[in-house]
């Protein structure tokens, strides 16, 4: 409502100014120059009319700030304008007057100042007054010059043309005025929305906990938010408009997309920042600059370091406990056997049985130590290019005759063509042996083990799929932990060793298990074809 009142005030002021200019230029200047007014029937009346219009204009200006009802004030001015224009037409010749067009100007003004309906009202008033004036002249109630005498049809046609013009102008000016108002209103709404959006964007950018900057295509800084000032210790006034690499050297041009970390010095203190730079594109997809987001990772890195230390010591403690547990069991059996043999009071067959137990436990100790050394002190892989299927075939043949295989397990392979890899063949044998033995031990009642391979183009996949008892969901996270095992005679190092070897070859192992279906270990290695 306030906006409409302000808009109406501006329009009424414009109407007052326009009236003063019109009277001065169109009426006053010819009168002063004495150009053409001597032909008018009442030249002195024209002088009084001009004076009256000036007085009215002054009065409108004085009353403008005091009037409360601006609509009524505007209607009053427009109605008086029509009356004075009708008088002007009469004193300047009536039907022959040059100034009949002034009524059209008032109709246009009413549509612009008020609304479409006001244009029709003023057009109606203009039609009535102009039609009355011409009719009075036609019937000689008002004097008419000899040159203006014409037939009835000419009079009627003159009235018809003027009235039609008034209403057409009212329609057109009202239509244009309403469209203009709607357009202006939409523009104001859009402008308000844009201001709100701009304010919101600025608030969001300034409230971000991460540092943010944008540059043009040459690297000149356009935006540098509050967090960027805090992280870098540089005031934005020293950065805006400058090339980013001249102020902050670690943001070197040309920019490289992707995430990086840098060590910087801020007020004598070292900070680790992680940042990501990406192109800034317009709606057409054209690169208009760059946007960079960065964070202070110093505290996070410190916490990560502490966590790694704690995890390391916890892992060492757990590993030590597991080693002690694994060694204590065979040592206890060995000690008991030796003590009984020392007494030398038992039959020979019992002595032989105790000796077998002692040898078996010593073998177990040796296997635990050997596996642990393999896991803790791995030798660097000796890479060579070879056919992976040949290694798998050798391993499968050994698995068929392994001690753990009681003959109730069928093992078959599924290959498609030749499969070459760049790896250490001995270490790959150990991986496949460990996975195979693990699968066989998971099928104590017998079952089926399937080994198949696949080349995906970017990687080589080797799958060991058994039909065993599966892995409990609670144990899935720990199966690659050293010394974690659910088997009575297991060391818990087979899978961790396999996992470490695969990691050394830039690959990984994935596991899927279901207690009703079995377990599938998938070994993924880089493909030599992808590297070529």
Secondary structure, 3 states (H helix, E strand, C coil): CHHHHHHHHHHHHHHHHHHHHHHHHHHHHHHHHCCCHHHCCCHHHHHHHHHHHHHHHHHHHHHCCCCCCHHHHHHHHHHHHHHHHHHHHHHCCHHHCHHHHHHHHHHHHHHHHCCHHHHHHHHHHHHHHHHHHHHHHHCCCCCCCHHHCCCHHHHHHHHHHHHHHHHHHHHHHHHHHHHHHHHHHHHHHHHHHHHHHHHHHHHHHHHCCCEEEEEECCCEEEEECHHHHHHHCCCHHHCCCCEHHHHCCCCCCCCCCEEEEEEEEECCEEEEEEEEEEEEECCCCCEEEEEEEEEECHHHHHHHHHHHHHHHHHHHHHHHHHHHHHHHHHHHHHHHHHHHHHHCCCCHHHHHHHHHHHHHHHHHHHHHHHHHHHHHCCCCCCCEEEEHHHHHHHHHHHHHCCCCCCCCEEEEEECCCCCEEEECHHHHHHHHHHHHHHHHHCCCCCEEEEEEEEECCCEEEEEEEECCCCCCHHHHHHCCCCCCCCCCCCCCCHHHHHHHHHHHCCCEEEEEEECCCEEEEEEEEECHHHHC
